[in-house]
C-alpha cells in the first residue's frame, strides 16, 4: 500500500483523467441531490412547520388533507386522551392572491415554533416567497381569491411553501373567505379537513400516537409520515433517486475500468512484487487506496464546483444543498470507488510471476 500511495503523490498526472471524470460525477450527484431536496422542501413547508405534533385525518384519506374530513367533535375526544395538551383544526384550499398568483390558503388554530398564533383580528401569516414577490411588509393589506377578500399581513415567515406560497389565517376567517368565494369547497359544518394534536410536556410522540390510533375512524401520523405520503414527494423521490443511483453505478464503472487498465499496464511490476513475497491482498489494497485517494480529491473539487455552480443558478430554481445529502453523496462516491477498485482482484490473482517475468 505504501508503494501505491507514493505513486499517487509523485505521479498525480497519471490519475488526472479518472480524477476529472469523478469530479464531474460528484458535481452531477450534488446538483441532482440539491434539486431533489429543494423540490421536496419547497413542497412540504406546512407539514415541516408541524414537526413535533401529530396530524389526524379521516380513515381512508391516505394522509392526504384534501381527501380528509374529520368530525369536529373528534377534537374533544382527542383532547381527553392522556398526554394531549391541545387540539386544533387545519384546513387548506388552493387559492389566489393579488393579481391571481397561485397560493395555498390555510385555516388553522394552533401555533407552532414556526407559525405564530392566528390573529384575532383576522390577520394573515404569509410565506416570505409571497412577500418578496409583492414587496409586502407587516401591516400591508393583501387581497385573496377572485372576490378580493382583504386581509392584513400580521407576520411573514420563511420556508412555508407548498409548491406555491402559503397564507395562514384563523379557521373562522378561512371559512368566511372560502364560503364567499367557493362555498362548494367548504367542509360541511361540524367537520374539518384535519386536526393538529399538540403533545403535553415531554410526552413521547410515538406513545401518544398509539393512544390516539385506538380511536376508530381516524388516521394519526407524524409530519414526516404525512410528507412521505404526499404523491408529489413520492414521484420526485423515485425519479431522482433512480437517476442518482444510476450515476453512482457510472462512478463505480469509471473507477473499475480505469484501474483495470492500470493493472494491465502494471503486470510486470506486480509480478516482481509477487516474486519478492507481496501478497495479492497487499497489491489490491494499494489499488483501493489509490482509488479512495483520487475520490477524496475529486470530492473536494466537486463540492467546491457544485457550490459555485449552484450560487450562479437563478433564485427561482429549487436547489438546496443539505448537509445530510452532501454526506450521503460523499460516502456513496467513496464506497463506489472502493467497490470499483476491487474489480481488479481477479486480474491480480491471475498474475503468475514466472510467466510475467519470463
Steps between C-alpha positions, in 0.01 A plus 500: 500500500790734574632466145157576355457816708848621408414456133181697552696786659796499262310443174161668544481572126441131440168527684378829351260333255316293759516785752342740250224253416427440868494874569233552233301207636516651850367829362218314329414306816502812719283700259253211458478463878457876531208494258341206681530667842396838365186363337412299811559788742310746281200266498484412868547821701156490671555145626858557611370799696295249706799288596459368853122481467259237371263549209163326495314415179187305425539127452568411135631844403853359451631793710402746226334808646294572188334156531436523872194608699520465876203558730575806712369311803806278467698793635337469840552124496867539412550774759385262773778251424786495746800694373306740275549869573284651225314414181435737211358498149706513180341569161641597162384599153675604180438870450641820354641823636558843348502483122397131489822352640441139603516443875386240752268653759510336844261536789648401835452520877830403663831680472828312455864590546487634143146638465383764749149483652214599267410865522183575690435790259505268198856583395711266289837333538659481153785315339809711432490385138171685462624802695808531278293476184272788600743687722250457781583588860317452829194723523436502123171376355489194275202410279406131491306299242304634204266676743794716621443431869738730692724374778766687692847344507580437866822299454738376229657156545775322307481154342125443497451426131290210377588512134342846507534764773267456798277737695382411853189642662276395788258215438204735541635752248592214264141375501371851433729554201449153349124527559484822298729390217422127464231368735510154339861456618418585860507198735150425634406664828638297786797363304857601424747356255749410772578552866832586662585342835756672722659262755523603863841561652747220433239254375657255257354556154498130407323407825242772449442390140432146623240630745328710236501221242274300731221743409296369206454690175824700496857470372773649720842591361808706567596780264771280345248224429264749338782634283597149391137436399479801268480381135719786377775408747478131409520573126787743533690269733464192280605690188803674646609203710500290183720752317730535801528122529598468134759775548657308787516191278675708232745621766573141598554395137731795427724403792484130410595562136784740579668283759448184295693663215769618741529147637561369148779756460653394832506125443881485496526718812248291692677183385828625646328602824336158523836332438641705789222374728225757464158349550200559275315672784784748541494588129123536485506711818743735324266533203207569733703760688572678171134488400389646832775763490396614153135498609572718803669761281212479252251546785668817624522647150149383410342652811677829439389511136145398598465782751633750247263366233194505728586856600471602135157342451190723501337533841175360354656157451431276803854382573606455863828350617410312818791376720345156539474455124859618448618244756306224323654603170852495645455157657338369182786620278765351729313171525453488123871564451593227747272243336619604154863451599423144613419406141877467453518215753456220246766640267750541784429145616571366152844660477766226501844645580677231297294560185495879529875536559584232248 
